[in-house]
Amino acid sequence: MKVLSGMRPTGKLHLGHLVGALSQWLKLQEEHTCFFMVADWHALMSEYKNPHLIQEYTLDNVKDWLSCGIHPQKSCIFIQSQVREHLELFMILSCLTPLGWLYRCPTYKDQIQQLKDKELSNYGFLGYPVLQTADIIIYKAEGVPVGEDQLPHLELAREIIRRFHFLYKKEIFPEPQAILSSFPRLLGLDSRKMSKSFNNIISLQEEPEVVKKKVMSMFTDPLRIRRTDPGHPLKCNVYSYYKAFKPSMIEEVKDWCENAKQGCTDCKRRLAQIIIEVLAPIQEKRRQLDKKSDYVFDIIKEGNKKARSVASKTLEEVRELLKL
């Protein structure tokens, strides 16, 4: 199966990326043909006022991918903007996608409300799902790792594909299916959505002392007032982090909490050490890669070349079908 996934280079990668995407990518690259894309065109849709940061975060993100174990011999790692076929197919799909389909996409209004400082009432952002469709089908991907919030985008992609096939009387694209993460979304330190805008993240390159400080600031069970009060782990964000990073301890932590065997401070101190241990090998690999920038650039260059080779063949097929 061909798989396409990507990340927008709008900041440093954090624990949410590790749990929600990278851990899944590691498994997928062992079993499938994977294309992992730095989605810099998508980043530009919201970061158009500060585009100079996109290039910096592009390289930073790729280094973190490699540090986490994404392997260039198992996966195609490439930069979206370096494969021009994405935009040409996006243009074609834009011509046949009704505006009503885009306006009804539930994530459109949600994102505009959440990111008011970004001024997202523009054509590019409205057309985000169409470019996303082009990204997927240019490689004829059959599987797309997504969070539940992205499911409407994937359904819209299938609608666009069906309309394309209906108009041009030939089925050339598979209808991509969602590959959902086995772990629900990791919330931020304050129990809100994890986002650098909320300053509630732990980045993959966070120093151990900073990790400790941030974990100790986490919100816990609001119903547990005193050390001797029984806790409610399913309502505690700290417990969800144990599920993500030390699942073997779940029953033990549940017992601590429900039977007041440990206080929240002790629980968070233990969690901080676990996260530090998880990040240590990633950070060590990253330090090595920081000394070998040419090696990383070569990986990206080869990935771009491989992606263009596949994308150009698909676009030739599309152009021939449309008599362009």
C-alpha positions in Angstrom: 0.0 0.0 0.0 1.2 3.5 -0.8 1.0 5.9 2.2 1.2 9.8 2.1 1.5 11.9 5.2 3.0 15.3 6.0 3.6 18.0 8.6 3.4 21.8 8.3 6.8 23.4 9.3 5.4 26.1 11.5 7.4 25.4 14.6 9.5 22.9 16.5 8.1 19.4 16.8 6.8 18.3 20.2 5.5 15.3 22.1 2.1 15.5 20.3 3.9 15.0 17.0 5.9 12.0 18.5 2.8 10.3 19.8 0.3 11.3 17.1 2.3 10.9 13.9 6.0 9.9 14.1 5.4 6.7 16.2 2.8 5.7 13.5 5.1 6.6 10.7 7.8 4.3 12.1 5.5 1.3 11.9 4.1 2.2 8.5 7.6 2.5 6.9 8.3 -1.1 7.8 5.3 -2.4 5.9 4.3 0.1 3.2 5.6 2.4 0.5 5.7 5.7 2.4 6.0 9.3 1.2 6.6 11.7 4.1 6.2 15.4 3.1 7.3 18.7 4.6 4.1 20.6 3.8 5.6 24.0 3.3 2.9 25.2 0.9 0.3 24.4 3.5 2.4 26.3 6.1 2.5 29.3 3.8 -1.3 29.5 3.9 -1.2 30.5 7.6 2.4 31.9 7.9 2.4 34.1 4.8 3.4 37.1 6.8 6.5 35.4 8.1 7.6 33.1 5.3 11.3 33.2 6.3 10.6 30.9 9.2 9.3 28.1 7.1 12.7 27.2 5.6 14.2 27.2 9.1 11.6 24.9 10.5 11.7 22.7 7.4 15.2 21.6 8.1 14.6 21.4 11.8 11.6 19.2 11.3 13.4 16.8 9.0 16.2 16.4 11.4 13.7 15.5 14.1 12.1 12.9 11.8 15.4 11.3 11.2 16.3 11.5 14.9 13.1 9.6 15.7 13.9 6.8 13.3 12.3 7.8 9.9 14.7 6.1 7.5 15.5 7.5 4.0 16.0 4.0 2.6 12.6 3.0 3.8 10.6 6.2 3.2 10.7 9.0 0.7 11.3 12.3 2.6 10.7 15.3 0.5 9.7 19.0 0.4 6.2 19.7 -1.0 7.2 23.0 -2.8 10.1 21.2 -4.6 7.6 19.0 -6.4 5.8 21.4 -8.7 3.3 18.8 -9.9 1.4 19.3 -6.6 0.4 22.8 -7.6 -0.5 21.9 -11.2 -2.8 19.1 -10.0 -4.2 21.5 -7.4 -5.1 24.0 -10.1 -6.9 21.3 -12.1 -8.8 20.1 -9.0 -9.7 23.6 -8.0 -11.6 24.0 -11.3 -13.9 21.1 -10.6 -14.4 21.5 -6.8 -17.6 23.4 -5.9 -17.2 26.2 -3.4 -20.0 24.8 -1.3 -18.0 21.7 -0.6 -15.2 23.9 0.9 -17.4 26.2 2.9 -19.1 23.3 4.6 -15.9 21.7 5.7 -16.2 21.8 9.5 -12.5 22.5 10.1 -12.5 25.6 8.0 -14.5 27.8 10.4 -13.0 26.2 13.4 -9.5 27.1 12.3 -10.4 30.6 11.5 -11.9 31.0 15.0 -8.9 29.4 16.7 -6.2 31.3 14.7 -7.7 34.8 14.6 -4.3 36.4 14.7 -3.4 34.7 11.4 -6.0 36.4 9.2 -7.0 33.2 7.4 -10.0 34.5 5.4 -8.2 34.0 2.1 -8.5 31.9 -1.0 -5.5 29.8 -0.2 -6.8 28.6 3.2 -10.2 27.9 1.9 -8.6 25.7 -0.8 -6.5 23.9 1.8 -8.4 20.5 1.4 -8.1 20.7 -2.4 -4.3 21.0 -2.2 -4.4 18.2 0.3 -6.2 16.1 -2.2 -3.6 16.8 -4.8 -0.9 15.9 -2.4 -2.5 12.5 -1.8 -3.5 11.5 -5.3 -0.4 12.7 -7.1 1.2 9.6 -5.5 -1.9 7.5 -5.8 -1.8 7.0 -2.1 -4.3 4.4 -0.7 -3.7 5.2 3.0 -3.4 8.5 4.8 -2.5 8.7 8.5 -4.8 11.4 10.0 -6.3 12.5 13.3 -10.1 12.4 13.7 -10.3 16.1 13.1 -8.9 15.5 9.5 -11.5 12.9 8.6 -13.8 15.5 6.9 -10.9 16.6 4.7 -10.3 13.0 3.6 -14.0 12.5 2.8 -13.8 15.7 0.7 -10.8 14.3 -1.1 -12.8 11.2 -2.0 -15.7 13.4 -3.2 -13.3 15.3 -5.5 -11.8 12.1 -6.8 -15.3 10.8 -7.6 -16.2 14.0 -9.4 -12.9 13.8 -11.4 -13.7 10.2 -12.4 -17.3 11.2 -13.3 -16.3 14.1 -15.5 -13.5 12.4 -17.3 -15.0 8.9 -17.6 -11.9 7.0 -16.3 -10.9 5.9 -12.8 -7.2 6.6 -12.3 -7.0 7.3 -8.6 -7.7 5.1 -5.6 -10.0 6.5 -3.0 -7.7 7.0 0.0 -8.6 5.6 3.4 -7.8 6.9 6.8 -5.2 5.3 8.9 -6.1 6.4 12.4 -3.7 6.5 15.3 -4.2 3.9 18.0 -3.6 6.6 20.6 -6.0 9.5 21.0 -4.7 13.1 20.7 -2.3 14.1 23.4 -3.4 17.3 25.2 -1.2 20.1 26.1 0.3 20.6 29.6 -2.8 22.7 30.5 -5.3 20.2 29.2 -6.1 22.3 26.1 -5.1 21.4 22.6 -1.4 21.1 22.3 -0.1 24.1 20.5 2.9 26.4 20.6 0.5 29.3 20.5 -0.8 28.2 23.9 2.8 27.6 25.2 1.7 24.3 26.5 4.1 21.9 24.7 7.3 20.0 25.4 9.4 20.0 22.3 11.5 17.0 21.3 14.7 19.0 22.0 13.7 20.3 25.4 16.4 20.3 28.0 15.8 17.8 31.0 15.5 20.6 33.5 12.9 22.4 31.3 11.0 19.1 30.9 10.9 18.7 34.7 9.7 22.3 35.2 7.0 21.9 32.6 5.7 18.6 33.8 5.5 19.9 37.4 3.3 22.6 36.1 0.8 20.2 34.6 -2.9 20.3 35.6 -4.0 17.2 37.5 -7.2 15.8 38.9 -9.2 18.9 40.1 -11.2 16.7 42.5 -8.1 15.6 44.4 -7.6 18.4 46.9 -5.5 16.7 49.6 -2.8 14.2 49.4 -5.0 11.6 51.1 -7.9 12.1 48.8 -8.6 9.2 46.3 -7.9 10.4 42.7 -9.7 9.9 39.4 -7.0 9.0 36.9 -9.3 9.0 33.8 -9.9 12.7 34.5 -6.2 13.5 34.9 -4.1 14.7 32.0 -0.9 13.3 33.7 -2.4 9.8 33.6 -2.9 10.2 29.8 0.9 10.9 29.5 1.7 7.7 31.3 -0.5 5.9 28.8 1.4 7.4 26.0 5.0 7.1 27.3 4.9 4.2 29.8 1.9 2.0 29.2 3.5 -0.8 31.2 2.9 1.3 34.3 -0.8 2.1 33.7 -2.2 -0.3 36.4 0.4 0.8 38.9 -0.3 4.5 38.4 -4.0 3.9 38.5 -3.6 2.2 41.9 -1.4 5.0 43.2 -4.0 7.5 42.2 -7.3 5.8 43.2 -6.0 4.6 46.5 -4.0 7.8 47.4 -0.7 5.9 47.6 1.2 8.7 46.0 0.6 12.4 45.7 0.3 14.3 42.4 3.7 15.9 42.9 5.4 12.5 43.2 3.4 11.2 40.2 4.5 14.2 38.0 8.1 13.9 39.1 8.2 10.2 38.0 6.5 11.2 34.7 9.1 13.9 34.0 11.9 11.3 34.3 10.1 9.0 32.0 9.8 11.7 29.3 13.5 12.6 29.7 14.4 9.0 29.1 12.2 8.8 26.0 13.7 11.9 24.6 17.4 11.1 25.4 18.1 8.9 22.3 16.2 11.2 20.0 18.2 14.2 21.3 21.5 12.3 21.0 20.8 11.4 17.4 19.8 15.0 16.7 23.1 16.3 18.0 24.9 14.0 15.6 22.7 15.2 12.7 23.4 18.9 13.6 27.0 18.2 12.7 26.1 16.6 9.3 23.9 19.2 7.6 25.2 18.1 4.2 24.0 14.6 4.9 20.5 15.8 5.7 20.4 18.0 2.6 21.4 15.0 0.5 18.5 13.0 1.9 16.1 15.8 1.1 17.5 16.1 -2.4 17.2 12.4 -3.1 13.7 12.4 -1.7 12.6 15.3 -3.9 14.0 13.5 -6.9 12.1 10.3 -6.1 8.8 12.2 -5.4 9.1 14.2 -8.6 9.6 11.0 -10.6 6.4 9.5 -9.3 4.4 12.7 -9.4 5.4 13.6 -12.9 4.1 10.2 -14.2 0.7 10.8 -12.6 0.4 14.3 -13.9 1.2 13.1 -17.5 -1.7 10.7 -17.1 -4.0 13.5 -15.9 -2.9 15.8 -18.7 -3.4 13.2 -21.4 -6.9 12.4 -20.0 -7.9 16.1 -20.0 -6.3 16.6 -23.5 -4.0 19.3 -22.1 
